[in-house]
Amino acid sequence: MSEREPLRRRLDAGLAALSLSLPDTTVERLLDYVDLLVRWNAAYNLTAVRDPAEMVTRHLVDSLAVLPYAEGARLADLGTGPGLPGIPLALARAYDDVLLVDSNGKKTRFLREALRRLGLREARVAESRVEAVTGEFDCITARAFATLADMLDWGGHLLAPEGRWLALKGRFPQDELDGVPAGFVVEDIHRLDVPGLDAERHVVIIRRRRDAAAAGTVQP
């Protein structure tokens, strides 16, 4: 048995539990990403997760749990760190443009090498603070990045008029809902059941407010 086989089985089980089906070539590229992350992590301390099997659950499966909500052709992942959830999403779904944003130089060096090694030609890296980034994206993801108010204040200008912002949270963020800026509305909040992860996960879906009547309160 190859060293990769247990990781492949864990990833396959996670995808099945999420009712996701990915080509074998995509599964292999996702595991290639884990291999890169393990090697670089030893020197660059990119993630606190050290065990490759835990990386499959906490990084790959956790990221891919939002795949059904990641619509559109242009994706920006803000505060991406080592590429989460941006790289797993870009490997699992065809995008015309993917922008990975992080201000940490050692992480962006890893990101550039990962994109090159994984052949993600449609993806690029911005070593920048979020508020300095320009562009317009159909889907924006942010994982453990900031409060809803702060992330929208800093990066709301990047969301296309009909775009969708996916804020990835742990517990239901009740205390953050009232802080959503006036130009945006929380459209929905979904609990994510991530197989193998003993922790709460939610995705907060935010869109631009079309008019005053679009306001609403999302209840748990």
N, C-alpha and C positions, 0 to 999 in steps of 0.2 A: 504494500500500500504506500502511495506517495504521501509526503508530508502535507500536501495540499488537500488530499481527499477528505479528511475530517472537516476542514474548513468549507469545502464544497458542499458536503452533506448538511452542515449547519446553515449555510446560506440557502440551499434548496429548501430546507424545512421552513426557514423564515419566510421565504417568498411564497411558499404554499400556504402558510398560515395567513399571509396578507392577501391571498387570492391573486397573486401576481405571477405572470408567466413571462420569463425572459429567455431569449435565445442562449444556447450554450456558449456562443462566442462572447456574449455580454457578461455572462457569469464568470468566464475566465478573465475578462478584463477587469471586472470588479475585484477579483482575487489578486490580479496583478497590482492593483492599487493598494491593497492591503500589504502585499510584499514590499512595495516601495515605502509605505508608511512605516513598517516595522524597521526597515534598514535605516531610514533617515531619522527615525525617532530616537535611536540609540545615541546619536550625536547631537541632534537639534532639539530634543525634548518638545516635540510638536503636540503630543497628547499625553495625558496622564494614564491612558489605557496602554498597557504594555503587552498583554497576551493577545496573539493573533486571533484566537477564537473569540475573545471578548470584543475585539475590533469588528469582527463580522457582525456581531449582535448590536453593539453600541454605536457603531459608525455606519455600516452598510445597511442593515435591516432598519435601524432607527431612521436613517435618512430616506430610505425607499418607502417608508410608511406614508409619506406625503406625496408620492408619485401620482396618485389619482387626482390630486388637486393642482398639480403643477402644469397648468394650461399655457397655451401661447407658444410663440416661436422664439421669443427673446427672454432669456433668464439672467437675472443678476442675483448673486449670493453675497450678502453683506456680512462682514465680520466672519468670513468663511473659515479662518484658521487654516487647517491643513486640507481644506476643500470640502467641508461638510455643511450642508448636504449637497453642495453644488456639483462635485465630481461624480458621486453616485447617480445623481439625477441626469447629468449630461451623458453618462455611459448608458443609462437605461432608456433614454428618450431622445429623439432627434430634435435638436434646436438649431436655428439659423445662427444664433449668437448667444454665447454664455460669457458673462463677466464675473470673475471671482475677485472680491475686494477685501483686502486686509492691509493694515498699516505696519505689520510686523515683517521686517526684512527677511528673517530666516524662514518664516512661513511662506512668503511669496517666492523665495528661491526654490523651496520644495515644490510649490505649485507649478512653477514654470517647467521644472524637470518632469513632474508627473504628467503634465499635459503633453510634453514632447514624447515621453515614453509610452503613454497610452494612446497616442495618435488622435487626441482631441483637437483637431485643427480649427473647429468652430469656437473654441474657448480661448479666453485671454485673461490676463491677470492685471489688476490695478493695485500697485502698492501705494495706498492713499487713505486718508481719512474719508469717511463716507460722504460728508458734506461737500467735498471737493470734486467728487465724481460727476461726470456729465453723461447724458444719454437718456433713452426712454425704453422701458422694458415692460413686456406683457405680464411677466411674473417675477416677483421679488421674494426671495427667501431670506430669513434671518433666524439663526438658531442660537439661543442663549446669548443674544447680542446686547440687548438693552431693554428698558421698559418700552411698552407700546408707544408712549408719548415721545420718548427720546428717539426711537428708531424712525418714527415718522417725521419728526422735526428735522432729523439729520438727512434722511434719505427719501422722504416723500416726493421730492421733485423728480425722482427717477421713475416713478410709476406712471405708465401710460394711462390715458383717460379711461379706457375700459379694462385696465389691467387688474391683477389680483396680487395682493400682498399676503404671503404666508408667514406668519410669525409663529415660530415653534417654541412652545412653552412646556414646562413641567406640569405643575398643578394648574387648575383652572384659574386664570388671572383676574379674578373678580375685582381686586383692588386697583387694577390698571385700566379698567374699561372706561371709567369716567375721565381719564386723562387723554383719550384719543383726540387729536386735534380736530377742529371744527370742519376742516375740509375732507374728512374721511369718515367712513362708517364701518362698524364691525358687522359684516354680513352674516357670519356664522362662526361657531366654534365647535370643532369635532374632537372628541376623545380618540386618541390613537392607541390601539391595543398592539403594542410591539412585542412579538413573541420572544421569550427568553429574557425580557427586560422587566425587572421587578421595580418599576417606578412609573409614576403617572406621566403621560404625555398628552398634550393637546396642540392642535393647530388652530390659530386664530386667523380667519379669513377676512381681509380688509379691502375695501374698494374706495375709490373716490366718491364723495357724496354728490349725487346728481342734483338734488334740490333739498330744500328744508324738510320736505315730507319724507325723505329717505331715512331720517333719523329713527333709531330704534334701540332698544335695550335687549341684549342677549342674556338669557337666563341660563344658569347651569342645568 
